[in-house]
Amino acid sequence: MPELPEVERAARVLERAVRGKTIVALRVLHPSLARRLPLERLAQLRGRTIERVERRGKHQLLHLDNGMVLHAHFRMTGDWMIGHAHDPDERFTRAVLEFSDGTRVSLVDSRALATLTVHFSGEVPLPPLGPEPFSTAFTSEWLRHALERRRGAIKLSLLDQRVVAGLGNIYAAEALWLARISPRAIAARLGPERRDRLVRAIRDVLRRAPAARYTERDAGARWRVYDREGKPCRRCGTPIARIVQGGRSTYFCPTCQRR
């Protein structure tokens, strides 16, 4: 699944490609997307100009000049492909946004899980989201408030987008390792010192994260704990352990991250 730095990069690439351009059509090529895009809403896009692109968590919002919003979410394997109107559709092209200057942007997705929805002015296209990791609102005090009623594991709480927007499975594990916090620690029991360390660690791992789509070989060299089961901890040498939390793999050091 694309992590936050990858989605941020994709949103910047998208904005450079579409800002100020006028939409000719949105062609929908997959039935799962068509079900989310009624024809009457698609018709409203024609002739509209894209004023800006906003990223919120892992969501991308294309704001139009009449107040409408085109909302994109990559899910597992979605991405943008920038091209021209005469380019042939790639195998996994799911939707194509065409512009009056002859350029286009395609949503490509091998698993066909990515979503596109159109919202009229005043509609709220996003689910409830917590603060962005680098915003001034994301603090130890915010974590205290967000976690005070959570009796489950801290790793699962971090994946709840209402706690911190955009943090995914890989970097939640990485941040907990850096902060020396067990992924099984009870979220509500984190004290001020551990919350401070966690805020700093989340920002550190995201700041260091690759912005381009990673490959297993390239990213594995950067990860300190994720996907390193049985390999020595980069801090103490203890073999990295793996558990399953919420149906997803969690990697941690049993020594550095004692409960």
Disulfide bonds with the S-S distance in Angstrom:
none
